Structure formats: C-alpha cells, structure tokens
Amino acid sequence: MKRREFIAGTAALLVSSRRSWAQETPRRIGFLGGRFDAALWPSFLDGLREHGWKEGHNIVVEGRWTEGRPERYVELASELVSLKMDVIVASAPPAVQALQQATGTIPIVMIAVADPVKTGFAKSLAEPGGNITGITSLAGPSIIFKLLELTKDALPSAKIVGILFNEGNPLNYVTAAASQILAAAKSLELELLWLPIRTADDLEPSLSMAQQGGANAIIGSGDPLLFAER
C-alpha cells in the first residue's frame, strides 16, 4: 500500500459529514504509550477537537500505558486490537512493534520513531507499505554523535560522559552502534561510561555508577522508559 493510498484510506475512515456523526457509531481511536503524561494527554485531545473530533460525541478514545513496564506492550496492544479500534496511535518503537505483531489491518500512526525502515515498520520512506505511517526523526545513533559534540561545546573541560540507555529495548541503537559511538567520543577526547538499564528501578544505581565513575555529563539515548522517567 502506498503512503498516499494509506493516508487517503485512513482519512476516509475517520472523516464523515456532520450529519452522519449523529447517525453512525463514533469512530474509535486507540493510544498506546509508556507512561501517562497528565500534561501532554490534554494536548492530544485538544488537537483532535481542533479538527472536529470530540471525545464522547463523534469519537471514543481508548488509552493504554505500560507505566514503566515495557513487557506489557504486547498485552495492551492485543487489548486495543480486540476493542476494534479504527486507528491506533503508538508513541514509542516498542508500542509500534507490539501493534505490528497484533494487527495487519488496523491503521497505526507512529510518533517519532528513529528509523522505521531499519526497524521493519516501513519498506521505505517513499512507500512504507502495510498499515503503519507517522512521524520519524531518522536520527538513530547519529543523535548520540551530535549530543557528544554539544556536550563538548557546552563543557570543554569534560573528560568522561555517561551513556544512559535501555538495553532491554530490542530496538535500542546504542548496543548496535557501540563501536561508532566510541569512535566519535575518542575523536572528541572523551571517555565513555556505559550505563545500561532495564527498568525504572535501575536508574538510581546507574546514576550512582556515573557519579562514582567521575562522569561530567550524562546523555540519554532517547528511549520511552527514559522519557517517561525524565
């Protein structure tokens, strides 16, 4: 399926005349994320309202969050699919992956996935195919290279930098790009401390390790767990 066809199909699924809103069953929108954010969630609903979609009127919104337990993505994805959503928004790569495994027909809208082609969410950027579309930063490990440069610019005296990443996330790019990240750090005369975590409970020990190791700064790899615990 080409991107234009997919977007047109999704638009046709969600868009109807105001007269038919009162006659048809409200459209069902699912949302799968890491941790509920009381500040950001109203913005999502406000955005829908700006386009004529009002919760409790012509749409029903079902949100599901893992709350720091990434192993629940598969369970919650299956739950949303079983509720027969018309479209599901996925706020992190593990959410997209779980939904991809759960359905090949319900449209999935991903938010800021670093490299959807490499992760297998899209065949190509021009023609993603399948039932997944959305937003990509295309940053991948190169974002770490840039953050190392920015750290050195901000702290010229920095010698040791911690790299905080979720090794439990199969889509994390730090593990696969470790050698390139080390090379980038070496060119900036920086020593790296690897700070792997798997759960929110691992954060405090990892930060203590960074302190004991003399880290002058810590860079996060951009993982939904880290974002949720920011």
C-alpha positions as CSV (number, residue, x, y, z in Angstrom):
1,M,0.0,0.0,0.0
2,K,1.4,3.4,-1.0
3,R,1.6,6.2,1.5
4,R,-1.0,8.4,-0.3
5,E,-3.4,5.4,-0.6
6,F,-2.9,4.7,3.1
7,I,-3.5,8.2,4.3
8,A,-6.5,8.6,2.0
9,G,-7.9,5.4,3.4
10,T,-7.3,6.5,7.0
11,A,-8.9,9.9,6.2
12,A,-11.9,8.2,4.6
13,L,-12.2,6.0,7.7
14,L,-12.3,8.9,10.1
15,V,-13.8,11.8,8.1
16,S,-17.6,11.9,7.6
17,S,-20.2,14.7,7.3
18,R,-21.5,16.3,10.5
19,R,-25.0,14.9,9.7
20,S,-23.7,11.3,9.7
21,W,-21.9,11.8,13.0
22,A,-25.2,11.6,14.8
23,Q,-26.3,8.6,12.8
24,E,-23.1,6.5,12.7
25,T,-21.3,4.8,15.5
26,P,-18.5,7.1,16.9
27,R,-15.0,6.4,15.5
28,R,-12.7,4.6,17.9
29,I,-9.1,5.9,18.4
30,G,-6.6,3.9,20.4
31,F,-3.4,5.2,22.0
32,L,-0.6,3.0,23.2
33,G,2.2,4.6,25.2
34,G,4.8,4.2,28.0
35,R,3.6,6.3,30.9
36,F,0.6,8.5,31.1
37,D,1.5,12.2,31.0
38,A,-1.1,14.4,32.5
39,A,0.4,17.5,30.8
40,L,0.6,16.1,27.3
41,W,-2.6,14.0,27.1
42,P,-5.0,17.0,27.0
43,S,-2.9,18.4,24.1
44,F,-3.7,15.2,22.1
45,L,-7.4,15.6,22.8
46,D,-7.3,19.3,22.0
47,G,-5.7,18.5,18.6
48,L,-8.5,16.2,17.8
49,R,-11.1,18.8,18.8
50,E,-9.4,21.4,16.5
51,H,-10.1,19.0,13.6
52,G,-13.7,18.4,14.6
53,W,-13.3,15.3,16.6
54,K,-14.8,15.5,20.1
55,E,-14.5,12.7,22.7
56,G,-17.9,11.4,23.8
57,H,-19.5,13.0,20.7
58,N,-18.2,11.5,17.5
59,I,-15.1,9.6,18.8
60,V,-14.3,7.3,21.6
61,V,-10.6,7.4,22.8
62,E,-9.1,4.4,24.5
63,G,-5.6,5.0,26.0
64,R,-3.3,2.3,27.4
65,W,0.0,2.8,29.1
66,T,2.7,0.4,30.3
67,E,3.6,2.7,33.3
68,G,7.2,1.7,33.3
69,R,6.6,-2.0,32.5
70,P,7.6,-2.4,28.8
71,E,6.8,-6.1,28.9
72,R,3.1,-5.0,28.9
73,Y,3.2,-3.6,25.4
74,V,2.2,-6.9,23.8
75,E,-0.7,-7.4,26.2
76,L,-2.0,-3.9,25.8
77,A,-1.6,-3.9,22.0
78,S,-3.7,-7.1,21.9
79,E,-6.3,-5.5,24.1
80,L,-6.6,-2.4,21.9
81,V,-6.9,-4.6,18.8
82,S,-9.6,-6.7,20.4
83,L,-11.6,-3.5,21.1
84,K,-11.7,-3.0,17.3
85,M,-10.1,0.4,17.1
86,D,-10.5,2.4,13.8
87,V,-6.9,3.7,14.2
88,I,-4.2,3.3,16.9
89,V,-1.5,5.9,17.8
90,A,1.7,4.4,19.0
91,S,4.0,6.7,21.0
92,A,7.2,4.6,21.0
93,P,9.0,2.0,18.9
94,P,8.1,-0.9,21.3
95,A,4.5,0.2,21.0
96,V,4.7,0.1,17.2
97,Q,6.4,-3.3,17.3
98,A,3.7,-4.8,19.5
99,L,0.9,-3.4,17.4
100,Q,2.6,-4.5,14.2
101,Q,2.5,-8.1,15.6
102,A,-1.1,-7.7,16.8
103,T,-2.7,-6.4,13.6
104,G,-2.0,-6.1,9.9
105,T,-5.2,-4.2,9.1
106,I,-5.9,-1.5,11.7
107,P,-4.1,1.7,10.7
108,I,-1.2,2.5,13.1
109,V,0.2,6.1,13.5
110,M,3.7,6.1,15.0
111,I,5.2,9.1,16.8
112,A,8.9,10.0,16.3
113,V,10.3,6.5,15.6
114,A,14.0,7.0,14.8
115,D,14.4,4.7,11.7
116,P,11.2,2.9,10.6
117,V,12.9,1.3,7.6
118,K,15.7,-0.3,9.7
119,T,13.3,-1.4,12.4
120,G,11.0,-3.0,9.8
121,F,8.0,-0.7,10.3
122,A,8.2,0.6,6.7
123,K,9.5,-0.8,3.4
124,S,10.8,2.6,2.5
125,L,10.1,6.3,3.4
126,A,8.6,6.9,-0.1
127,E,6.3,3.8,0.0
128,P,6.0,2.5,3.6
129,G,3.5,-0.2,2.7
130,G,1.4,-2.1,5.2
131,N,-0.7,-0.4,7.8
132,I,1.8,1.9,9.5
133,T,2.5,5.6,8.9
134,G,3.5,8.5,11.1
135,I,6.5,10.7,12.1
136,T,10.1,9.8,12.0
137,S,13.2,11.7,13.2
138,L,15.6,9.5,11.3
139,A,18.2,10.3,13.9
140,G,19.3,6.8,15.0
141,P,22.7,6.6,16.6
142,S,23.8,9.8,14.8
143,I,21.9,11.7,17.5
144,I,24.4,10.4,20.1
145,F,27.3,11.7,17.9
146,K,25.7,15.2,17.9
147,L,24.9,15.1,21.6
148,L,28.6,14.3,22.3
149,E,29.6,17.3,20.2
150,L,27.2,19.5,22.0
151,T,28.3,18.2,25.4
152,K,31.9,19.1,24.5
153,D,30.9,22.5,23.3
154,A,29.0,23.2,26.5
155,L,31.6,21.6,28.8
156,P,35.0,22.0,27.1
157,S,36.7,20.5,30.2
158,A,34.5,17.4,30.1
159,K,36.6,14.1,30.0
160,I,34.0,11.5,31.0
161,V,30.5,11.2,29.6
162,G,27.9,8.6,30.6
163,I,25.6,7.0,28.0
164,L,22.3,6.0,29.6
165,F,20.3,3.5,27.6
166,N,17.7,0.8,27.9
167,E,19.4,-2.5,27.0
168,G,16.1,-4.2,27.4
169,N,14.6,-2.4,24.4
170,P,15.4,-4.6,21.4
171,L,15.2,-1.5,19.2
172,N,17.8,0.5,21.1
173,Y,20.5,1.7,18.8
174,V,23.3,2.2,21.4
175,T,24.2,-1.5,21.6
176,A,24.4,-2.0,17.8
177,A,26.3,1.3,17.3
178,A,28.6,1.0,20.3
179,S,31.8,0.9,18.2
180,Q,30.8,4.0,16.2
181,I,29.8,5.9,19.4
182,L,33.2,5.0,21.0
183,A,35.0,6.3,17.8
184,A,33.0,9.5,17.9
185,A,33.8,10.0,21.6
186,K,37.5,9.3,21.0
187,S,37.7,12.0,18.3
188,L,36.4,14.4,20.9
189,E,38.9,13.1,23.6
190,L,36.0,11.8,25.7
191,E,35.9,8.6,27.7
192,L,32.5,6.9,27.9
193,L,30.7,5.2,30.7
194,W,28.1,2.7,29.6
195,L,25.0,3.0,31.9
196,P,22.5,0.3,30.8
197,I,19.1,-0.1,32.5
198,R,16.1,-2.3,32.0
199,T,13.5,-0.9,34.4
200,A,12.9,2.4,36.3
201,D,14.4,0.8,39.4
202,D,17.8,0.6,37.6
203,L,18.0,4.4,37.2
204,E,19.3,5.2,40.6
205,P,22.1,2.6,40.6
206,S,23.1,3.7,37.1
207,L,23.3,7.4,38.1
208,S,25.3,6.4,41.2
209,M,27.7,4.5,38.9
210,A,28.1,7.6,36.8
211,Q,28.9,9.7,39.8
212,Q,31.4,7.2,41.1
213,G,33.0,6.9,37.7
214,G,33.5,10.7,37.6
215,A,31.1,11.4,34.7
216,N,31.0,15.1,33.8
217,A,27.7,14.7,31.9
218,I,25.1,12.0,31.0
219,I,23.5,11.5,27.6
220,G,20.2,9.7,27.4
221,S,19.6,7.5,24.2
222,G,16.0,8.6,23.7
223,D,14.1,5.6,25.0
224,P,10.4,5.6,26.0
225,L,11.3,4.5,29.5
226,L,13.8,7.3,29.9
227,F,11.3,9.8,28.5
228,A,8.7,8.6,31.0
229,E,11.1,8.9,33.9
230,R,12.7,12.2,32.7
